[in-house]
Amino acid sequence: MSNNTVLCAGQVRSLHTKLYTAGERICPSKQSDYICTKKMQRESNINHIKSISQLVRVLGLPAPLHPLIALVDYNNVSIEMFPRGQKTSLDFYKISFKPTFIGQIKYGQAYYDFEEGGLAFLKPKQIIYPPADIGSYEGIALYFHSDFIRNYPLGNTMNQYGFFSYDVSEALFLSAKEKEIIANLLASIANELDNNIDNFSQDVLVSQIELLLNYSNRFYNRQFITRKAVNHDIITSLDKLLNSYFEEENSLKNGLPSVKYISTELKLSQRYLSDMLSSLTGLNTQQYIQNAIIEKAKEKLSTTNLSVSEIAYELGFEHSQSFSKLFKTKTNVSPLEFRQSFN
């Protein structure tokens, strides 16, 4: 096996057999490509990689078997191929598969220990921070350009896979069975890339990518459920944050609490927080905030003599009509009707 080659099927199978060896240890807090989920800003020190062919050249690898898709074995790529400390943005998707994560991952404001493999996802125009203190990447990565899926249904449904907008600390951690499924899927992709390109190659590869993404959706939903203790801590922090927001009258200064404000305070990406809440409560973040607003409004309507307009203003609404409309939508009665029910 060459030390500098794009991953082939044999290498994936070899990796598959090594998944549970004790010697493979990866700490995502140090070795997970340091993916930043903020949108790329115009900075002169960002290395912009426009094509997969350009990427493999940067990595010192031969040309990919297909110009719009490639599998790369990072165990065989030296970090020295990247200028130290230089940020890099990609014009294509990246899915990183790490056989083992060992170390602490930050969720919200607390750290939790994991000893599992995982997947991390990167969408175009995001930024990678190359590690500066390790000799090489580990694991494998699937790269594919949006042009590769553009003429397929998948090209129109990529936004449904919200995990491409998650932070790296919100990576997908896999059980042994799930790792085996992902390794087999990557082996199938590698096998297809090893074949001579024909009229069916792209159809098969796109279907394999879609299957990989659908399994990832399933596994993320499992993660939301199995990590209930962690996620319920986040919900508790969210409730305290919303309560203090109104108690400290931040709404008078800043208006209604926004999804961006909440996710920033909880140190979670907006999409991860929304998906987690949807899985556990059936509500996205905006709906959860609206419910908190309505509960606070009910409290003021039932325990104070403030007018509807005054309550709307205290809650952060610019117009009382907007408050009344939201209240009736959520409760099926107007604010005044709700107040009169207590008289």
JONOR-V833935 format. One record per backbone hydrogen bond with DSSP energy under -1.0 kcal/mol. CO is the residue of the C=O (numbers start at 1). NH is the residue of the N-H. E is the energy in kcal/mol with one decimal. If there is no record, write none. Layout:
# JONOR-V833935
{{CO | NH | E} {CO | NH | E}}
This chain:
# JONOR-V833935
{{8 | 12 | -1.9} {9 | 13 | -2.5} {10 | 14 | -2.3} {11 | 15 | -2.7} {12 | 16 | -2.6} {13 | 17 | -1.6} {15 | 18 | -1.2} {16 | 19 | -1.0} {18 | 21 | -1.8} {21 | 24 | -1.0} {26 | 102 | -4.6} {27 | 30 | -2.1} {27 | 31 | -3.0} {33 | 129 | -1.2} {34 | 129 | -1.3} {36 | 127 | -1.3} {41 | 43 | -1.4} {43 | 46 | -1.5} {47 | 89 | -2.2} {49 | 91 | -1.5} {51 | 55 | -1.8} {52 | 56 | -2.4} {53 | 57 | -1.5} {54 | 58 | -2.2} {55 | 59 | -2.1} {56 | 61 | -3.4} {57 | 60 | -1.3} {66 | 69 | -1.2} {68 | 145 | -2.4} {70 | 143 | -3.0} {71 | 7 | -1.8} {72 | 141 | -2.2} {73 | 76 | -1.4} {77 | 137 | -1.1} {78 | 81 | -2.0} {79 | 82 | -1.9} {83 | 86 | -1.9} {87 | 47 | -3.6} {88 | 128 | -3.7} {89 | 49 | -3.0} {90 | 125 | -3.4} {93 | 144 | -1.5} {94 | 122 | -2.6} {95 | 142 | -2.7} {96 | 120 | -1.9} {97 | 140 | -2.1} {98 | 118 | -2.4} {103 | 114 | -2.0} {105 | 112 | -2.6} {107 | 110 | -2.2} {110 | 107 | -2.6} {112 | 105 | -2.8} {114 | 103 | -1.5} {116 | 101 | -2.5} {117 | 174 | -3.7} {118 | 98 | -2.8} {119 | 172 | -2.6} {120 | 96 | -2.8} {122 | 94 | -2.5} {123 | 126 | -1.4} {125 | 40 | -1.1} {127 | 36 | -2.7} {128 | 88 | -2.4} {135 | 79 | -1.6} {139 | 74 | -2.2} {140 | 97 | -3.2} {141 | 72 | -2.6} {142 | 95 | -2.4} {143 | 70 | -2.3} {144 | 93 | -2.4} {145 | 148 | -1.5} {149 | 152 | -1.9} {152 | 155 | -1.5} {153 | 156 | -1.5} {154 | 157 | -1.1} {157 | 160 | -1.9} {158 | 161 | -1.7} {160 | 162 | -1.5} {161 | 164 | -1.7} {162 | 165 | -2.4} {163 | 166 | -1.2} {167 | 170 | -1.8} {168 | 171 | -1.3} {172 | 119 | -2.4} {175 | 179 | -2.7} {176 | 180 | -1.8} {177 | 181 | -1.9} {178 | 182 | -2.5} {179 | 183 | -2.7} {180 | 184 | -2.2} {181 | 185 | -2.2} {182 | 186 | -2.5} {183 | 187 | -2.1} {184 | 188 | -2.1} {185 | 189 | -2.0} {186 | 190 | -2.5} {187 | 191 | -2.5} {188 | 192 | -2.2} {189 | 193 | -2.3} {190 | 194 | -1.6} {198 | 201 | -1.0} {200 | 204 | -2.4} {201 | 205 | -2.6} {202 | 206 | -2.7} {203 | 207 | -2.0} {204 | 208 | -2.0} {205 | 209 | -2.4} {206 | 210 | -2.5} {207 | 211 | -2.0} {208 | 212 | -2.2} {209 | 213 | -2.3} {210 | 214 | -2.4} {211 | 215 | -2.4} {212 | 216 | -1.9} {213 | 217 | -2.2} {214 | 218 | -2.1} {215 | 219 | -2.8} {216 | 220 | -2.5} {217 | 221 | -2.0} {218 | 222 | -1.9} {219 | 223 | -2.2} {220 | 224 | -2.4} {221 | 225 | -1.6} {222 | 226 | -3.2} {223 | 227 | -1.9} {227 | 231 | -2.7} {228 | 232 | -3.4} {229 | 233 | -1.4} {230 | 234 | -1.5} {231 | 235 | -2.3} {232 | 236 | -2.4} {233 | 237 | -2.2} {234 | 238 | -2.4} {235 | 239 | -2.6} {236 | 240 | -2.2} {237 | 241 | -2.3} {238 | 242 | -2.5} {239 | 243 | -2.3} {240 | 244 | -2.6} {241 | 245 | -1.9} {242 | 246 | -1.6} {243 | 247 | -2.6} {244 | 248 | -2.6} {245 | 250 | -2.2} {246 | 249 | -1.1} {250 | 254 | -3.4} {251 | 255 | -1.6} {258 | 262 | -2.3} {259 | 263 | -2.6} {260 | 264 | -2.1} {261 | 265 | -2.4} {262 | 266 | -2.0} {263 | 268 | -2.5} {269 | 273 | -2.3} {270 | 274 | -2.1} {271 | 275 | -2.6} {272 | 276 | -2.8} {273 | 277 | -2.5} {274 | 278 | -2.3} {275 | 279 | -2.0} {276 | 280 | -1.9} {277 | 281 | -3.4} {284 | 288 | -2.4} {285 | 289 | -2.5} {286 | 290 | -2.3} {287 | 291 | -2.2} {288 | 292 | -1.8} {289 | 293 | -2.3} {290 | 294 | -2.3} {291 | 295 | -2.2} {292 | 296 | -2.1} {293 | 297 | -2.4} {294 | 298 | -2.6} {295 | 299 | -1.8} {296 | 300 | -2.0} {297 | 301 | -2.7} {298 | 302 | -2.0} {299 | 303 | -1.4} {300 | 304 | -1.6} {307 | 311 | -2.4} {308 | 312 | -2.5} {309 | 313 | -2.2} {310 | 314 | -2.4} {311 | 315 | -1.9} {312 | 317 | -2.6} {319 | 323 | -1.2} {320 | 324 | -2.7} {321 | 325 | -2.3} {322 | 326 | -2.2} {323 | 327 | -2.7} {324 | 328 | -2.3} {325 | 329 | -2.1} {326 | 330 | -2.1} {327 | 331 | -2.2} {328 | 332 | -2.5} {334 | 338 | -2.3} {335 | 339 | -2.3} {336 | 340 | -2.6} {337 | 341 | -1.2} {339 | 342 | -1.9} {340 | 343 | -1.4}}
